[in-house]
Amino acid sequence: MKLKRVGGDFTVCKLSALSDLAGFQQESGFWFLGKTDEELSLVCETSVVPEKTVEREDGFQAFRIEGVLDFSLIGILSKLSAVLADNGIGIFAVSTFQTDYILVKKENYENALKLLDAAGYTII
């Protein structure tokens, strides 16, 4: 399985309302918005974080599982996260219709990719 680096620095934000996105640069290269009955979260490039955030956690870098993942595939994310968890590296995962994105803290990023490479993943 191939893992592709996603360039840039990322931030995970908690917002109070959709109106907090006023002025947000939606044309930026990467952002993901999630809303549940309990919270509103935004993952975006650090350079475009909205002015209004309730909380934010900076310092992430990302990679994605390359290609389109079929919904019948089982355990892909759990196997990746197990390799990293076994080595003390936490993740923040974002899933889209096609694939999964893994964000790790910047200071763990290169080590995470080395560990995954050693576990048989191809890093591109």
C-alpha positions in Angstrom: 0.0 0.0 0.0 1.2 3.5 -0.9 1.2 6.4 1.5 1.6 9.9 -0.1 3.0 12.9 1.8 0.7 15.9 1.9 2.8 19.1 2.0 2.2 21.8 4.5 1.6 22.4 8.1 -1.9 21.8 9.5 -4.1 22.9 12.4 -7.1 21.2 14.0 -9.7 23.8 15.1 -12.9 23.7 17.1 -15.4 26.4 16.0 -18.5 27.6 17.7 -20.6 28.1 14.6 -20.4 28.0 10.8 -20.3 31.8 10.9 -16.8 31.5 12.3 -15.8 30.6 8.8 -16.5 34.1 7.5 -13.5 35.1 5.4 -12.0 31.6 5.5 -10.0 30.9 2.3 -12.0 28.0 1.0 -9.8 27.8 -2.1 -6.8 26.7 0.0 -5.4 23.3 -1.0 -6.6 21.2 2.0 -9.4 21.6 4.5 -11.9 19.3 6.1 -15.0 20.4 8.0 -16.9 18.1 10.4 -20.1 18.8 12.2 -21.9 16.6 14.7 -24.5 17.2 17.3 -21.8 18.1 19.8 -19.1 20.0 17.9 -17.9 21.7 14.7 -14.3 21.0 13.7 -12.1 22.2 10.9 -8.8 20.8 9.8 -6.9 23.2 7.5 -3.5 24.6 6.6 -2.1 26.6 9.5 -1.7 29.6 7.2 -5.4 29.9 6.7 -6.9 29.2 10.1 -10.0 31.4 10.6 -9.7 34.3 13.1 -12.5 32.9 15.3 -11.7 29.5 16.9 -12.8 28.2 20.2 -9.7 26.0 20.4 -6.9 25.1 18.1 -4.0 22.6 17.9 -1.2 23.5 15.6 1.8 21.5 14.5 0.5 18.7 12.3 1.8 17.2 9.1 -0.1 14.8 6.9 0.0 11.8 4.6 -2.8 9.9 2.8 -3.4 6.4 1.7 -2.9 6.7 -2.1 -5.7 5.6 -4.4 -9.4 5.0 -3.9 -10.3 2.7 -1.0 -13.2 0.4 -1.5 -15.7 0.3 1.4 -15.4 -3.4 1.6 -11.7 -3.1 2.7 -11.3 -3.8 6.4 -8.7 -2.7 8.9 -6.6 -0.4 6.8 -6.7 2.5 9.2 -6.3 0.2 12.3 -3.2 -1.4 10.9 -1.6 2.0 10.2 -2.5 3.4 13.5 -1.3 0.2 15.3 2.2 0.6 13.8 2.3 4.2 15.1 0.7 3.5 18.4 3.1 0.7 19.2 5.8 3.4 18.8 4.2 6.1 20.9 2.9 8.2 18.0 -0.6 9.5 18.2 -2.7 10.3 15.1 -5.6 12.4 14.0 -7.4 10.7 11.2 -9.7 12.2 8.6 -11.7 10.0 6.2 -13.2 11.1 2.9 -15.3 9.2 0.5 -12.2 7.9 -1.4 -9.5 7.6 1.2 -8.0 8.3 4.7 -5.7 11.0 5.7 -3.4 10.7 8.8 -2.1 13.7 10.6 0.7 13.4 13.1 2.6 16.0 15.1 5.4 17.6 13.1 8.1 16.3 15.5 6.9 12.7 14.9 6.3 13.0 11.2 9.5 11.7 9.7 9.8 8.9 12.3 6.2 7.9 11.6 7.0 7.5 7.9 10.2 5.6 8.6 8.3 3.2 10.8 5.6 2.7 8.2 8.2 2.2 5.5 9.8 -0.5 7.7 6.4 -2.1 8.2 6.1 -2.6 4.4 4.3 0.6 3.3 5.6 2.5 0.3 6.1 6.2 1.0 5.8 8.4 -2.1 
